[in-house]
Amino acid sequence: MLLISDANPTYEAFCHSENISHEVVNLSKGQQVNGAYHIQNVNAYHGRFKQWLEGFHGVATDYLANYLGWRHALEKHRQLTAETLLNAALGNFQYLTVT
């Protein structure tokens, strides 16, 4: 897992305690890009994610990873049908199998 954030030391401490990779984009120093990590990509994803979550009228923090995974699947596979998503939720990944 990877967290991309600003240079707030709280994020670094959290990532260290949770064994999460952390990349910093330091806006206060005028940095907008750190290698492949661009702050506009992070902000754009965050905006899309927040807008999508509004339809749920709040989510429990315990399930945030599930919502992130769900949103990631929707963005990565934009042409997925409702049936395919239901099968994936049930653990049936045959649509990913190449025969």
Beta strands, then each sheet from edge to edge (+ up, - down):
strand 1: 2-5
strand 2: 21-24
strand 3: 33-34
strand 4: 37-38
sheet 1: 1+ 2+
sheet 2: 3+ 4-
end
